[in-house]
Amino acid sequence: MASQSNPSPPTDTPFPLRLTCHCARITVSYPSKPPTLNECHCTVCYKYGVLWGYFPPEEVTITESDGATVEAYIRSDEGSEGDIAFKRCSHCGCVVVWMAAGKWEGKGSKMGVNFRMVGWKAVEGIPRRFGGKE
Protein backbone atom coordinates (compact mmCIF):
# COMPACT_ATOMS: atom_id res chain seq x y z
CA MET A 1 0.00 0.00 0.00
CA ALA A 2 1.44 3.38 -0.96
CA SER A 3 1.82 5.86 1.84
CA GLN A 4 0.76 9.46 1.61
CA SER A 5 2.29 12.15 3.77
CA ASN A 6 0.67 15.33 4.94
CA PRO A 7 3.56 17.52 6.03
CA SER A 8 3.20 19.42 9.27
CA PRO A 9 3.58 23.16 9.15
CA PRO A 10 6.63 24.20 11.17
CA THR A 11 5.82 25.50 14.63
CA ASP A 12 7.48 28.84 13.84
CA THR A 13 5.37 29.47 10.73
CA PRO A 14 4.19 33.09 10.61
CA PHE A 15 0.44 33.59 10.88
CA PRO A 16 -1.89 32.84 9.29
CA LEU A 17 -1.37 29.12 9.44
CA ARG A 18 -2.78 26.76 6.81
CA LEU A 19 -4.08 23.24 6.48
CA THR A 20 -5.19 21.32 3.44
CA CYS A 21 -7.47 18.44 2.62
CA HIS A 22 -5.83 15.18 1.49
CA CYS A 23 -5.52 16.22 -2.17
CA ALA A 24 -4.43 19.77 -1.19
CA ARG A 25 -7.05 21.38 -3.43
CA ILE A 26 -8.83 23.00 -0.49
CA THR A 27 -6.77 25.20 1.81
CA VAL A 28 -7.97 26.60 5.12
CA SER A 29 -6.05 29.52 6.64
CA TYR A 30 -6.51 30.26 10.34
CA PRO A 31 -4.93 32.89 12.62
CA SER A 32 -3.20 30.85 15.34
CA LYS A 33 -3.00 27.53 17.09
CA PRO A 34 -6.20 27.04 19.10
CA PRO A 35 -5.87 26.93 22.90
CA THR A 36 -7.61 23.53 22.95
CA LEU A 37 -8.81 20.92 20.47
CA ASN A 38 -12.16 19.16 20.74
CA GLU A 39 -12.61 15.54 19.77
CA CYS A 40 -16.38 15.76 19.49
CA HIS A 41 -18.30 12.54 20.06
CA CYS A 42 -21.65 13.59 18.58
CA THR A 43 -23.10 11.14 16.09
CA VAL A 44 -21.68 12.94 13.03
CA CYS A 45 -18.28 14.11 14.29
CA TYR A 46 -17.47 10.72 15.78
CA LYS A 47 -18.06 9.05 12.41
CA TYR A 48 -16.03 11.71 10.58
CA GLY A 49 -13.14 11.29 13.03
CA VAL A 50 -12.58 15.04 13.26
CA LEU A 51 -10.57 17.11 15.72
CA TRP A 52 -11.93 20.65 16.00
CA GLY A 53 -10.17 23.90 16.75
CA TYR A 54 -12.54 26.86 17.04
CA PHE A 55 -12.21 30.35 15.56
CA PRO A 56 -14.45 33.31 14.70
CA PRO A 57 -15.59 32.81 11.07
CA GLU A 58 -14.13 36.15 9.96
CA GLU A 59 -10.64 34.91 10.91
CA VAL A 60 -10.76 31.82 8.67
CA THR A 61 -10.29 31.75 4.88
CA ILE A 62 -11.18 28.78 2.68
CA THR A 63 -9.54 28.61 -0.76
CA GLU A 64 -10.51 26.25 -3.60
CA SER A 65 -8.08 25.23 -6.39
CA ASP A 66 -7.58 22.87 -9.32
CA GLY A 67 -11.30 22.48 -9.99
CA ALA A 68 -12.21 21.29 -6.49
CA THR A 69 -15.05 22.99 -4.64
CA VAL A 70 -16.23 22.99 -1.07
CA GLU A 71 -19.41 20.93 -0.68
CA ALA A 72 -21.63 20.81 2.39
CA TYR A 73 -23.64 18.27 4.29
CA ILE A 74 -26.21 20.19 6.33
CA ARG A 75 -27.11 18.55 9.63
CA SER A 76 -30.62 19.58 10.64
CA ASP A 77 -31.85 18.11 13.89
CA GLU A 78 -35.51 18.37 14.78
CA GLY A 79 -35.94 20.68 17.74
CA SER A 80 -32.43 22.11 17.50
CA GLU A 81 -31.67 25.80 17.61
CA GLY A 82 -30.00 25.75 14.18
CA ASP A 83 -28.20 23.76 11.55
CA ILE A 84 -24.53 22.93 10.98
CA ALA A 85 -22.83 22.69 7.57
CA PHE A 86 -19.98 20.17 7.47
CA LYS A 87 -17.82 21.31 4.55
CA ARG A 88 -15.70 18.88 2.54
CA CYS A 89 -13.54 18.79 -0.57
CA SER A 90 -15.43 17.76 -3.72
CA HIS A 91 -12.40 15.81 -4.96
CA CYS A 92 -11.03 13.82 -1.98
CA GLY A 93 -14.02 14.12 0.38
CA CYS A 94 -12.10 15.26 3.47
CA VAL A 95 -14.08 17.37 5.94
CA VAL A 96 -12.20 20.63 6.54
CA VAL A 97 -14.59 22.83 8.57
CA TRP A 98 -18.06 23.16 10.05
CA MET A 99 -20.06 26.39 9.95
CA ALA A 100 -23.43 27.64 11.08
CA ALA A 101 -26.17 27.06 8.50
CA GLY A 102 -29.90 27.64 8.05
CA LYS A 103 -31.27 30.08 10.60
CA TRP A 104 -27.82 30.25 12.25
CA GLU A 105 -26.03 31.18 9.01
CA GLY A 106 -24.10 34.41 9.42
CA LYS A 107 -24.84 34.51 13.15
CA GLY A 108 -22.27 32.05 14.43
CA SER A 109 -19.65 33.33 16.83
CA LYS A 110 -17.41 30.38 16.03
CA MET A 111 -16.71 27.74 13.46
CA GLY A 112 -14.75 24.49 13.64
CA VAL A 113 -11.53 23.86 11.72
CA ASN A 114 -10.57 20.18 11.36
CA PHE A 115 -7.07 19.76 12.76
CA ARG A 116 -6.91 16.16 11.50
CA MET A 117 -5.89 17.86 8.23
CA VAL A 118 -2.49 18.90 9.63
CA GLY A 119 0.37 16.62 10.56
CA TRP A 120 0.32 15.25 14.10
CA LYS A 121 3.36 17.29 15.13
CA ALA A 122 1.43 20.51 14.46
CA VAL A 123 -1.13 19.58 17.15
CA GLU A 124 1.33 18.06 19.59
CA GLY A 125 1.06 19.71 22.99
CA ILE A 126 -2.33 21.33 22.38
CA PRO A 127 -4.68 20.16 25.16
CA ARG A 128 -7.63 18.04 24.01
CA ARG A 129 -11.10 17.73 25.35
CA PHE A 130 -13.60 15.05 24.53
CA GLY A 131 -17.23 16.01 24.21
CA GLY A 132 -20.38 16.23 22.18
CA LYS A 133 -23.91 15.04 22.46
CA GLU A 134 -25.89 12.30 20.82
N, C-alpha and C positions, 0 to 999 in steps of 0.2 A: 504494500500500500504506500503510495507516495505521501510524503509529509508536506504540509503547508506551514509556513511560518508567518506570524503576524508580529512584526517587530514592535518592541515597546518603545514609546517615545522616551528619550533621555529625561532623567529627573530634573535637569537644569534647562529644559526647553523653555524659551520665553513664551509668555502667554500671548495669544490664546493657544491652548493645547488642542490636539486633534485626534480623532479616532476614525477608523474606517470600518465598513462592513467587510466581509470575507473577500469579495472581489475588488475592493477598494474603489468602487464606482460611486459610493455615497460616502461623503466625509462630513463629520460633525465636529465643529469647533466649539470649545467651551472655555470659560475664563480661567479656571484654576482647578486644582484637585479638590474634590469635595471633602468636607470634614469627616463624613461617614459614608459608607455604602450600605444599601439595603438589599438583602436577598429576600425579596418578597415571596411569600408562600401562598398568595391567592391562587385561585384555580387556573388563571391564565399565565401569570408570571412564573409559577412553578413549572408549568409545562414548557414555557419558552426557555427556562434556565437563565434568566437575566439577573444582572447585578446593577442596581440603580444608584446613580449619583444624581442629586437634585440641584436644579438651577432655575433662576427666573427665565422665562422664555425669551425675553429680549436680549439675554446674554449668550444665547446659543444660535449658531448658524449651521444650516444643513445645506450641503452643496451636492448636486447631481452631476454626473459626468458619463461620457462614453455611452450615451443612450439609455442608461438606467434612470429610473424614476423612483420616487418614494411613494409607496402604496400604503394604505391604511386598513387595518381591521378595527372596526368600531365596536367596542364592548358596551352594550346597553343593558343594564340590569334593571329589571322591573322594581320600582320603588326606590331607585337610587337618586341621588341628588344631581347626577350628570353622567355624561359618557366619557370614555377614554379612547383615544385613537392610538393604537400600537402601530408605529410606522416601521416599514421594512423596505429593503432593497428589492426592486422588481427583478433583478438579475439573479442574485444569490439567495435571496429570501431572509437574510439576517435582520433581526429586529434591532434598530439603532436607538429609537427614542419612544416615549409615550408623551402625549399631549392631551389637554382638555379638548373635548369635542361636544357637539350638540349644544345644549343650553349653557354648557360651561365654556364653549369655545371663545377665546379672547379674554376670558375672565380668570384664567388660572394664574395663581401666584407662583407656581412651580411646574416644572416638567421633569421627566426622568430621562437620563442619558445612560445607555447600556454600556457599562464598563467591562463587560465580557468581550467587547470589541477592541480592547487594548491588550497588550501583552501582560502577563501576570506580574512582571516586575514593576509595571507602572502603578499597580494597585497595592503592591506590597507595603505593609505598614499602615494602611488606611483602615481604621476600625470598621467592623461590620456589625450590622444588626440583622436580625431575622424576624420578619413580621409579615403581616398581610391578613386578609380575612377570606373566608370561604365564600 
